[in-house]
């Protein structure tokens, strides 16, 4: 015997909104994201006139112009050149498969090998979205179990003095360091205690490993 179950579905928008405002397909990523890294890679190949480049899906010309201006500010492109050619710094930055803002940090840090591991850890953390979660966690204090806000708990990582200047970046750096001190590389239990998203921390590890090998 067949059985049937009738269900009702509700949507939070009208048919007119769905038909008029919703795209049938998600726009390609190249037209949704900043294109600084793409522009830098093309400049590395000596492709300087990007407006004429045969992209499969061409990014907005305004986005290309904005990307070039950002790269000029980073000294990755030569503003005095008519076609905004890549600089030597820009070529060194292009070796890293990350946002040019972060690749410049790495290039500068290469001049100080004591600083480089920390910059790699920070850049890896900045390259991943939603590393930190919110909410509360139970901790032991004076032989009692109390609830503490995760933001307050992590804020203690910032420390005092000059460390305060880094703010949230110090929290990310300490998060990476805390995970490194786990006994097992596969042990992500500390993520629960400090409100770190396990998938994000795993991705950070992968990016760090990749950057170290470059």
FIKOLZA-1660 file (N, C-alpha, C; in steps of 0.1 Angstrom, whole numbers, plus 5000, padded with zeros to 4 digits):
% residues 214
   i   px   py   pz ch aa at
   1 5008 4988 5000  A  X  N
   1 5000 5000 5000  A  X CA
   1 5009 5012 5000  A  X  C
   2 5006 5022 4991  A  X  N
   2 5013 5034 4991  A  X CA
   2 5008 5044 5001  A  X  C
   3 5016 5052 5007  A  X  N
   3 5012 5062 5016  A  X CA
   3 5017 5076 5011  A  X  C
   4 5009 5086 5014  A  X  N
   4 5013 5099 5009  A  X CA
   4 5013 5109 5021  A  X  C
   5 5022 5118 5020  A  X  N
   5 5022 5129 5031  A  X CA
   5 5022 5142 5024  A  X  C
   6 5012 5150 5027  A  X  N
   6 5011 5163 5021  A  X CA
   6 5018 5174 5030  A  X  C
   7 5026 5181 5024  A  X  N
   7 5034 5192 5031  A  X CA
   7 5031 5205 5025  A  X  C
   8 5032 5216 5033  A  X  N
   8 5031 5229 5028  A  X CA
   8 5045 5236 5029  A  X  C
   9 5048 5243 5018  A  X  N
   9 5061 5250 5018  A  X CA
   9 5058 5265 5017  A  X  C
  10 5066 5273 5025  A  X  N
  10 5065 5287 5025  A  X CA
  10 5078 5294 5021  A  X  C
  11 5077 5305 5014  A  X  N
  11 5088 5312 5010  A  X CA
  11 5087 5327 5015  A  X  C
  12 5098 5333 5017  A  X  N
  12 5098 5346 5023  A  X CA
  12 5098 5358 5013  A  X  C
  13 5094 5355 5001  A  X  N
  13 5094 5365 4990  A  X CA
  13 5083 5361 4981  A  X  C
  14 5078 5371 4973  A  X  N
  14 5067 5369 4964  A  X CA
  14 5072 5364 4951  A  X  C
  15 5063 5359 4943  A  X  N
  15 5066 5354 4929  A  X CA
  15 5073 5365 4921  A  X  C
  16 5068 5377 4923  A  X  N
  16 5073 5389 4915  A  X CA
  16 5087 5391 4919  A  X  C
  17 5091 5391 4931  A  X  N
  17 5104 5393 4936  A  X CA
  17 5113 5382 4930  A  X  C
  18 5108 5369 4931  A  X  N
  18 5116 5358 4926  A  X CA
  18 5119 5359 4911  A  X  C
  19 5109 5363 4903  A  X  N
  19 5110 5364 4889  A  X CA
  19 5118 5376 4884  A  X  C
  20 5117 5387 4892  A  X  N
  20 5123 5400 4887  A  X CA
  20 5137 5402 4893  A  X  C
  21 5140 5397 4905  A  X  N
  21 5152 5401 4912  A  X CA
  21 5162 5390 4913  A  X  C
  22 5157 5377 4913  A  X  N
  22 5166 5366 4915  A  X CA
  22 5172 5362 4901  A  X  C
  23 5185 5360 4901  A  X  N
  23 5192 5356 4889  A  X CA
  23 5190 5341 4887  A  X  C
  24 5189 5337 4875  A  X  N
  24 5187 5322 4872  A  X CA
  24 5200 5315 4876  A  X  C
  25 5211 5321 4874  A  X  N
  25 5224 5314 4877  A  X CA
  25 5232 5324 4886  A  X  C
  26 5241 5318 4894  A  X  N
  26 5250 5326 4902  A  X CA
  26 5260 5332 4893  A  X  C
  27 5263 5345 4894  A  X  N
  27 5273 5352 4885  A  X CA
  27 5287 5345 4887  A  X  C
  28 5295 5344 4877  A  X  N
  28 5308 5338 4878  A  X CA
  28 5316 5346 4889  A  X  C
  29 5325 5338 4895  A  X  N
  29 5333 5343 4906  A  X CA
  29 5341 5355 4902  A  X  C
  30 5346 5355 4889  A  X  N
  30 5355 5366 4884  A  X CA
  30 5348 5380 4884  A  X  C
  31 5335 5380 4883  A  X  N
  31 5328 5393 4883  A  X CA
  31 5322 5396 4897  A  X  C
  32 5324 5387 4907  A  X  N
  32 5319 5389 4921  A  X CA
  32 5330 5393 4931  A  X  C
  33 5343 5390 4927  A  X  N
  33 5353 5392 4937  A  X CA
  33 5363 5402 4932  A  X  C
  34 5371 5408 4941  A  X  N
  34 5382 5417 4937  A  X CA
  34 5392 5410 4929  A  X  C
  35 5398 5417 4919  A  X  N
  35 5406 5410 4909  A  X CA
  35 5421 5414 4910  A  X  C
  36 5425 5419 4922  A  X  N
  36 5439 5423 4923  A  X CA
  36 5449 5412 4920  A  X  C
  37 5446 5400 4925  A  X  N
  37 5456 5389 4923  A  X CA
  37 5456 5385 4908  A  X  C
  38 5444 5385 4902  A  X  N
  38 5443 5382 4888  A  X CA
  38 5451 5392 4879  A  X  C
  39 5449 5405 4882  A  X  N
  39 5456 5415 4875  A  X CA
  39 5471 5414 4877  A  X  C
  40 5476 5411 4889  A  X  N
  40 5490 5410 4892  A  X CA
  40 5496 5398 4884  A  X  C
  41 5489 5387 4883  A  X  N
  41 5494 5375 4876  A  X CA
  41 5495 5378 4861  A  X  C
  42 5485 5385 4855  A  X  N
  42 5486 5389 4841  A  X CA
  42 5497 5398 4838  A  X  C
  43 5499 5408 4848  A  X  N
  43 5510 5417 4846  A  X CA
  43 5524 5410 4846  A  X  C
  44 5524 5399 4854  A  X  N
  44 5537 5391 4855  A  X CA
  44 5540 5385 4842  A  X  C
  45 5529 5382 4834  A  X  N
  45 5531 5376 4821  A  X CA
  45 5533 5386 4810  A  X  C
  46 5535 5399 4815  A  X  N
  46 5537 5410 4805  A  X CA
  46 5524 5413 4797  A  X  C
  47 5513 5410 4802  A  X  N
  47 5500 5414 4796  A  X CA
  47 5496 5427 4803  A  X  C
  48 5499 5438 4796  A  X  N
  48 5496 5451 4803  A  X CA
  48 5483 5457 4799  A  X  C
  49 5478 5455 4787  A  X  N
  49 5465 5461 4783  A  X CA
  49 5454 5451 4786  A  X  C
  50 5450 5452 4798  A  X  N
  50 5440 5442 4803  A  X CA
  50 5426 5444 4797  A  X  C
  51 5423 5456 4793  A  X  N
  51 5410 5459 4787  A  X CA
  51 5408 5451 4774  A  X  C
  52 5419 5447 4768  A  X  N
  52 5418 5440 4755  A  X CA
  52 5420 5425 4757  A  X  C
  53 5422 5420 4769  A  X  N
  53 5425 5406 4771  A  X CA
  53 5412 5398 4769  A  X  C
  54 5413 5386 4762  A  X  N
  54 5401 5378 4759  A  X CA
  54 5397 5369 4771  A  X  C
  55 5392 5375 4782  A  X  N
  55 5387 5367 4793  A  X CA
  55 5375 5359 4789  A  X  C
  56 5374 5346 4793  A  X  N
  56 5362 5338 4791  A  X CA
  56 5350 5345 4796  A  X  C
  57 5350 5351 4808  A  X  N
  57 5340 5360 4813  A  X CA
  57 5348 5372 4818  A  X  C
  58 5346 5383 4811  A  X  N
  58 5354 5395 4814  A  X CA
  58 5349 5402 4827  A  X  C
  59 5358 5405 4836  A  X  N
  59 5354 5413 4848  A  X CA
  59 5351 5427 4844  A  X  C
  60 5344 5434 4853  A  X  N
  60 5340 5448 4850  A  X CA
  60 5353 5456 4849  A  X  C
  61 5353 5465 4839  A  X  N
  61 5364 5474 4836  A  X CA
  61 5367 5482 4848  A  X  C
  62 5357 5486 4855  A  X  N
  62 5359 5494 4867  A  X CA
  62 5367 5486 4878  A  X  C
  63 5364 5473 4879  A  X  N
  63 5370 5465 4889  A  X CA
  63 5385 5463 4885  A  X  C
  64 5388 5463 4872  A  X  N
  64 5402 5462 4868  A  X CA
  64 5410 5475 4871  A  X  C
  65 5403 5486 4869  A  X  N
  65 5410 5499 4872  A  X CA
  65 5412 5500 4887  A  X  C
  66 5402 5496 4895  A  X  N
  66 5404 5497 4910  A  X CA
  66 5415 5488 4914  A  X  C
  67 5416 5476 4908  A  X  N
  67 5427 5466 4911  A  X CA
  67 5440 5472 4908  A  X  C
  68 5441 5479 4897  A  X  N
  68 5454 5485 4893  A  X CA
  68 5458 5496 4902  A  X  C
  69 5449 5504 4907  A  X  N
  69 5452 5515 4916  A  X CA
  69 5456 5509 4930  A  X  C
  70 5450 5498 4934  A  X  N
  70 5454 5492 4947  A  X CA
  70 5469 5487 4945  A  X  C
  71 5472 5480 4934  A  X  N
  71 5485 5475 4932  A  X CA
  71 5495 5486 4931  A  X  C
  72 5491 5497 4925  A  X  N
  72 5500 5509 4925  A  X CA
  72 5503 5514 4939  A  X  C
  73 5493 5514 4948  A  X  N
  73 5495 5518 4961  A  X CA
  73 5504 5509 4969  A  X  C
  74 5504 5496 4965  A  X  N
  74 5513 5486 4971  A  X CA
  74 5527 5486 4964  A  X  C
  75 5529 5495 4955  A  X  N
  75 5542 5495 4947  A  X CA
  75 5544 5483 4939  A  X  C
  76 5533 5476 4936  A  X  N
  76 5535 5464 4927  A  X CA
  76 5534 5467 4912  A  X  C
  77 5528 5479 4909  A  X  N
  77 5528 5484 4895  A  X CA
  77 5534 5498 4895  A  X  C
  78 5540 5501 4883  A  X  N
  78 5547 5513 4881  A  X CA
  78 5537 5524 4876  A  X  C
  79 5533 5534 4884  A  X  N
  79 5524 5544 4881  A  X CA
  79 5529 5553 4870  A  X  C
  80 5542 5554 4868  A  X  N
  80 5548 5562 4858  A  X CA
  80 5548 5556 4844  A  X  C
  81 5546 5543 4844  A  X  N
  81 5545 5536 4831  A  X CA
  81 5531 5538 4825  A  X  C
  82 5531 5541 4812  A  X  N
  82 5518 5543 4805  A  X CA
  82 5508 5531 4806  A  X  C
  83 5514 5519 4806  A  X  N
  83 5506 5507 4807  A  X CA
  83 5506 5501 4821  A  X  C
  84 5512 5508 4831  A  X  N
  84 5513 5503 4845  A  X CA
  84 5520 5490 4846  A  X  C
  85 5532 5489 4842  A  X  N
  85 5539 5477 4842  A  X CA
  85 5543 5472 4856  A  X  C
  86 5545 5459 4857  A  X  N
  86 5548 5454 4870  A  X CA
  86 5562 5458 4875  A  X  C
  87 5564 5460 4888  A  X  N
  87 5576 5463 4894  A  X CA
  87 5584 5451 4898  A  X  C
  88 5596 5452 4903  A  X  N
  88 5603 5440 4908  A  X CA
  88 5596 5435 4921  A  X  C
  89 5592 5445 4929  A  X  N
  89 5584 5441 4941  A  X CA
  89 5572 5433 4937  A  X  C
  90 5565 5438 4927  A  X  N
  90 5553 5431 4922  A  X CA
  90 5556 5417 4918  A  X  C
  91 5567 5414 4911  A  X  N
  91 5571 5401 4906  A  X CA
  91 5573 5392 4918  A  X  C
  92 5579 5397 4929  A  X  N
  92 5582 5389 4941  A  X CA
  92 5569 5386 4948  A  X  C
  93 5559 5396 4948  A  X  N
  93 5546 5393 4954  A  X CA
  93 5538 5383 4946  A  X  C
  94 5540 5382 4933  A  X  N
  94 5532 5373 4925  A  X CA
  94 5536 5359 4928  A  X  C
  95 5547 5356 4934  A  X  N
  95 5551 5342 4937  A  X CA
  95 5542 5336 4948  A  X  C
  96 5534 5344 4955  A  X  N
  96 5525 5339 4966  A  X CA
  96 5511 5338 4961  A  X  C
  97 5504 5327 4962  A  X  N
  97 5490 5326 4956  A  X CA
  97 5480 5331 4966  A  X  C
  98 5482 5343 4970  A  X  N
  98 5472 5349 4980  A  X CA
  98 5470 5364 4976  A  X  C
  99 5461 5371 4983  A  X  N
  99 5458 5385 4981  A  X CA
  99 5471 5393 4981  A  X  C
 100 5473 5402 4971  A  X  N
 100 5485 5410 4971  A  X CA
 100 5488 5418 4983  A  X  C
 101 5478 5422 4991  A  X  N
 101 5480 5429 5003  A  X CA
 101 5488 5420 5013  A  X  C
 102 5485 5407 5013  A  X  N
 102 5492 5398 5022  A  X CA
 102 5505 5394 5016  A  X  C
 103 5506 5392 5003  A  X  N
 103 5519 5388 4997  A  X CA
 103 5530 5399 4999  A  X  C
 104 5526 5411 5000  A  X  N
 104 5536 5422 5002  A  X CA
 104 5541 5420 5017  A  X  C
 105 5532 5417 5026  A  X  N
 105 5536 5414 5040  A  X CA
 105 5547 5404 5040  A  X  C
 106 5545 5393 5032  A  X  N
 106 5555 5382 5032  A  X CA
 106 5568 5386 5026  A  X  C
 107 5567 5394 5015  A  X  N
 107 5580 5398 5009  A  X CA
 107 5588 5407 5018  A  X  C
 108 5581 5416 5025  A  X  N
 108 5589 5424 5035  A  X CA
 108 5594 5416 5046  A  X  C
 109 5586 5406 5051  A  X  N
 109 5591 5398 5062  A  X CA
 109 5602 5389 5059  A  X  C
 110 5604 5386 5046  A  X  N
 110 5616 5378 5042  A  X CA
 110 5629 5385 5045  A  X  C
 111 5629 5398 5048  A  X  N
 111 5641 5405 5051  A  X CA
 111 5645 5403 5066  A  X  C
 112 5635 5397 5074  A  X  N
 112 5638 5394 5088  A  X CA
 112 5633 5380 5091  A  X  C
 113 5642 5370 5091  A  X  N
 113 5638 5356 5092  A  X CA
 113 5632 5353 5106  A  X  C
 114 5636 5361 5116  A  X  N
 114 5630 5359 5129  A  X CA
 114 5615 5362 5129  A  X  C
 115 5611 5372 5121  A  X  N
 115 5597 5377 5120  A  X CA
 115 5589 5368 5110  A  X  C
 116 5595 5362 5100  A  X  N
 116 5588 5356 5090  A  X CA
 116 5578 5345 5094  A  X  C
 117 5581 5336 5104  A  X  N
 117 5571 5326 5108  A  X CA
 117 5559 5332 5113  A  X  C
 118 5560 5343 5120  A  X  N
 118 5548 5349 5126  A  X CA
 118 5539 5356 5115  A  X  C
 119 5546 5362 5105  A  X  N
 119 5539 5368 5094  A  X CA
 119 5532 5357 5086  A  X  C
 120 5538 5346 5084  A  X  N
 120 5532 5335 5076  A  X CA
 120 5519 5330 5083  A  X  C
 121 5520 5329 5097  A  X  N
 121 5509 5324 5105  A  X CA
 121 5498 5334 5104  A  X  C
 122 5501 5347 5105  A  X  N
 122 5491 5358 5105  A  X CA
 122 5484 5358 5091  A  X  C
 123 5492 5358 5080  A  X  N
 123 5487 5359 5067  A  X CA
 123 5478 5347 5064  A  X  C
 124 5482 5335 5068  A  X  N
 124 5473 5323 5066  A  X CA
 124 5460 5325 5073  A  X  C
 125 5460 5330 5086  A  X  N
 125 5448 5333 5093  A  X CA
 125 5439 5343 5087  A  X  C
 126 5445 5354 5081  A  X  N
 126 5437 5364 5075  A  X CA
 126 5431 5360 5062  A  X  C
 127 5437 5350 5056  A  X  N
 127 5432 5345 5043  A  X CA
 127 5420 5336 5044  A  X  C
 128 5416 5332 5056  A  X  N
 128 5405 5323 5058  A  X CA
 128 5393 5331 5065  A  X  C
 129 5381 5329 5060  A  X  N
 129 5370 5336 5065  A  X CA
 129 5364 5328 5078  A  X  C
 130 5358 5336 5087  A  X  N
 130 5351 5331 5098  A  X CA
 130 5359 5321 5106  A  X  C
 131 5370 5326 5111  A  X  N
 131 5379 5317 5119  A  X CA
 131 5373 5316 5133  A  X  C
 132 5367 5327 5139  A  X  N
 132 5363 5327 5152  A  X CA
 132 5347 5325 5153  A  X  C
 133 5343 5318 5163  A  X  N
 133 5329 5317 5165  A  X CA
 133 5325 5325 5178  A  X  C
 134 5312 5326 5180  A  X  N
 134 5307 5334 5191  A  X CA
 134 5299 5325 5201  A  X  C
 135 5296 5331 5212  A  X  N
 135 5288 5323 5222  A  X CA
 135 5295 5323 5235  A  X  C
 136 5293 5312 5243  A  X  N
 136 5299 5311 5256  A  X CA
 136 5305 5297 5258  A  X  C
 137 5314 5295 5267  A  X  N
 137 5321 5283 5270  A  X CA
 137 5322 5281 5285  A  X  C
 138 5322 5269 5290  A  X  N
 138 5324 5266 5304  A  X CA
 138 5339 5265 5307  A  X  C
 139 5343 5272 5318  A  X  N
 139 5357 5270 5322  A  X CA
 139 5357 5268 5337  A  X  C
 140 5368 5262 5342  A  X  N
 140 5370 5260 5357  A  X CA
 140 5377 5272 5363  A  X  C
 141 5372 5278 5373  A  X  N
 141 5378 5289 5380  A  X CA
 141 5374 5288 5395  A  X  C
 142 5385 5287 5403  A  X  N
 142 5383 5286 5418  A  X CA
 142 5375 5274 5421  A  X  C
 143 5378 5263 5414  A  X  N
 143 5371 5250 5417  A  X CA
 143 5356 5251 5413  A  X  C
 144 5352 5260 5405  A  X  N
 144 5339 5262 5401  A  X CA
 144 5338 5262 5386  A  X  C
 145 5327 5257 5380  A  X  N
 145 5325 5258 5366  A  X CA
 145 5317 5270 5362  A  X  C
 146 5322 5279 5354  A  X  N
 146 5315 5292 5351  A  X CA
 146 5314 5293 5336  A  X  C
 147 5304 5301 5332  A  X  N
 147 5303 5304 5317  A  X CA
 147 5310 5317 5315  A  X  C
 148 5317 5318 5304  A  X  N
 148 5325 5330 5300  A  X CA
 148 5322 5332 5285  A  X  C
 149 5321 5345 5282  A  X  N
 149 5319 5348 5268  A  X CA
 149 5331 5346 5260  A  X  C
 150 5330 5340 5248  A  X  N
 150 5342 5336 5240  A  X CA
 150 5350 5349 5236  A  X  C
 151 5343 5359 5233  A  X  N
 151 5350 5372 5229  A  X CA
 151 5359 5377 5241  A  X  C
 152 5353 5376 5253  A  X  N
 152 5361 5380 5265  A  X CA
 152 5373 5371 5267  A  X  C
 153 5371 5358 5265  A  X  N
 153 5381 5349 5267  A  X CA
 153 5393 5351 5257  A  X  C
 154 5389 5353 5245  A  X  N
 154 5400 5355 5235  A  X CA
 154 5406 5369 5236  A  X  C
 155 5399 5378 5241  A  X  N
 155 5404 5392 5243  A  X CA
 155 5416 5392 5252  A  X  C
 156 5417 5382 5261  A  X  N
 156 5428 5381 5270  A  X CA
 156 5441 5377 5263  A  X  C
 157 5440 5372 5250  A  X  N
 157 5452 5369 5242  A  X CA
 157 5459 5381 5238  A  X  C
 158 5452 5392 5236  A  X  N
 158 5458 5404 5231  A  X CA
 158 5469 5409 5240  A  X  C
 159 5468 5407 5253  A  X  N
 159 5478 5411 5262  A  X CA
 159 5478 5426 5265  A  X  C
 160 5490 5432 5267  A  X  N
 160 5491 5446 5271  A  X CA
 160 5502 5452 5263  A  X  C
 161 5504 5465 5265  A  X  N
 161 5515 5472 5258  A  X CA
 161 5513 5473 5243  A  X  C
 162 5524 5470 5236  A  X  N
 162 5524 5472 5221  A  X CA
 162 5515 5461 5215  A  X  C
 163 5513 5450 5222  A  X  N
 163 5504 5439 5216  A  X CA
 163 5490 5444 5214  A  X  C
 164 5486 5454 5221  A  X  N
 164 5472 5460 5219  A  X CA
 164 5471 5466 5205  A  X  C
 165 5482 5471 5199  A  X  N
 165 5481 5477 5186  A  X CA
 165 5477 5467 5176  A  X  C
 166 5479 5454 5177  A  X  N
 166 5475 5445 5167  A  X CA
 166 5460 5441 5168  A  X  C
 167 5454 5443 5180  A  X  N
 167 5440 5440 5181  A  X CA
 167 5436 5426 5177  A  X  C
 168 5426 5425 5168  A  X  N
 168 5421 5413 5163  A  X CA
 168 5432 5404 5157  A  X  C
 169 5442 5410 5151  A  X  N
 169 5452 5403 5144  A  X CA
 169 5460 5395 5154  A  X  C
 170 5462 5400 5167  A  X  N
 170 5469 5393 5177  A  X CA
 170 5460 5381 5182  A  X  C
 171 5447 5383 5182  A  X  N
 171 5438 5372 5185  A  X CA
 171 5440 5360 5175  A  X  C
 172 5441 5364 5162  A  X  N
 172 5442 5353 5152  A  X CA
 172 5456 5347 5153  A  X  C
 173 5466 5355 5156  A  X  N
 173 5480 5349 5157  A  X CA
 173 5481 5340 5169  A  X  C
 174 5474 5344 5180  A  X  N
 174 5474 5335 5192  A  X CA
 174 5466 5323 5190  A  X  C
 175 5455 5324 5182  A  X  N
 175 5447 5312 5179  A  X CA
 175 5455 5301 5171  A  X  C
 176 5463 5306 5162  A  X  N
 176 5472 5297 5154  A  X CA
 176 5482 5291 5163  A  X  C
 177 5488 5299 5172  A  X  N
 177 5498 5294 5181  A  X CA
 177 5493 5284 5191  A  X  C
 178 5480 5287 5196  A  X  N
 178 5474 5277 5205  A  X CA
 178 5472 5264 5199  A  X  C
 179 5468 5263 5187  A  X  N
 179 5466 5251 5180  A  X CA
 179 5479 5244 5177  A  X  C
 180 5490 5251 5175  A  X  N
 180 5503 5245 5173  A  X CA
 180 5508 5238 5185  A  X  C
 181 5504 5242 5197  A  X  N
 181 5509 5236 5209  A  X CA
 181 5501 5224 5213  A  X  C
 182 5491 5220 5205  A  X  N
 182 5484 5207 5208  A  X CA
 182 5494 5196 5206  A  X  C
 183 5492 5185 5214  A  X  N
 183 5501 5174 5213  A  X CA
 183 5500 5167 5199  A  X  C
 184 5488 5166 5194  A  X  N
 184 5485 5159 5181  A  X CA
 184 5481 5169 5171  A  X  C
 185 5487 5168 5159  A  X  N
 185 5483 5177 5148  A  X CA
 185 5469 5175 5144  A  X  C
 186 5463 5164 5147  A  X  N
 186 5449 5161 5143  A  X CA
 186 5439 5164 5155  A  X  C
 187 5444 5169 5166  A  X  N
 187 5436 5172 5177  A  X CA
 187 5431 5186 5177  A  X  C
 188 5418 5188 5174  A  X  N
 188 5413 5201 5173  A  X CA
 188 5404 5204 5185  A  X  C
 189 5406 5197 5196  A  X  N
 189 5397 5199 5208  A  X CA
 189 5398 5214 5213  A  X  C
 190 5410 5220 5211  A  X  N
 190 5412 5233 5216  A  X CA
 190 5403 5243 5209  A  X  C
 191 5398 5239 5197  A  X  N
 191 5389 5248 5190  A  X CA
 191 5376 5250 5197  A  X  C
 192 5371 5240 5204  A  X  N
 192 5359 5241 5211  A  X CA
 192 5361 5250 5223  A  X  C
 193 5372 5249 5230  A  X  N
 193 5375 5256 5242  A  X CA
 193 5376 5271 5239  A  X  C
 194 5382 5275 5228  A  X  N
 194 5384 5289 5225  A  X CA
 194 5375 5294 5214  A  X  C
 195 5366 5287 5209  A  X  N
 195 5357 5292 5199  A  X CA
 195 5363 5294 5186  A  X  C
 196 5371 5284 5181  A  X  N
 196 5377 5285 5168  A  X CA
 196 5371 5274 5159  A  X  C
 197 5368 5278 5147  A  X  N
 197 5361 5269 5138  A  X CA
 197 5371 5259 5132  A  X  C
 198 5369 5246 5135  A  X  N
 198 5378 5236 5132  A  X CA
 198 5382 5235 5117  A  X  C
 199 5372 5237 5108  A  X  N
 199 5374 5236 5094  A  X CA
 199 5383 5248 5090  A  X  C
 200 5381 5260 5096  A  X  N
 200 5389 5271 5093  A  X CA
 200 5404 5269 5097  A  X  C
 201 5406 5263 5109  A  X  N
 201 5419 5261 5114  A  X CA
 201 5426 5251 5106  A  X  C
 202 5419 5241 5101  A  X  N
 202 5425 5231 5092  A  X CA
 202 5430 5238 5079  A  X  C
 203 5422 5247 5074  A  X  N
 203 5425 5254 5061  A  X CA
 203 5437 5263 5064  A  X  C
 204 5438 5269 5076  A  X  N
 204 5449 5278 5079  A  X CA
 204 5462 5270 5079  A  X  C
 205 5462 5258 5084  A  X  N
 205 5473 5249 5084  A  X CA
 205 5478 5246 5070  A  X  C
 206 5469 5243 5062  A  X  N
 206 5472 5240 5048  A  X CA
 206 5479 5252 5041  A  X  C
 207 5473 5264 5043  A  X  N
 207 5479 5276 5037  A  X CA
 207 5493 5279 5043  A  X  C
 208 5495 5277 5056  A  X  N
 208 5508 5279 5062  A  X CA
 208 5518 5270 5055  A  X  C
 209 5514 5257 5054  A  X  N
 209 5523 5247 5049  A  X CA
 209 5527 5251 5034  A  X  C
 210 5517 5256 5027  A  X  N
 210 5520 5260 5013  A  X CA
 210 5529 5272 5012  A  X  C
 211 5527 5282 5021  A  X  N
 211 5535 5294 5021  A  X CA
 211 5550 5291 5025  A  X  C
 212 5551 5282 5035  A  X  N
 212 5564 5279 5040  A  X CA
 212 5573 5272 5029  A  X  C
 213 5566 5265 5020  A  X  N
 213 5573 5257 5009  A  X CA
 213 5577 5266 4998  A  X  C
 214 5572 5278 4997  A  X  N
 214 5575 5287 4985  A  X CA
 214 5588 5293 4988  A  X  C
% end
